[in-house]
């Protein structure tokens, strides 16, 4: 849920992509979950909009140089 309460989404992952690379002292660690979002969002005037099965991703990236 967002701080103002207008965005409330639930992410349901269905798969994951990974990339890990070690090159001496440099390293990359990246992963991505892909799936769908559900729930609702509300406009500034209070109108609600349902969100059903919106495809999306969540990602994490770390680099060491």
Secondary structure, 3 states (H helix, E strand, C coil): CCCCCCEEEEEEEEEEEEEEEEECCEEEEEEEEEEEEEEEEECCCCCEEEEEEEEEEEEEEEEEC
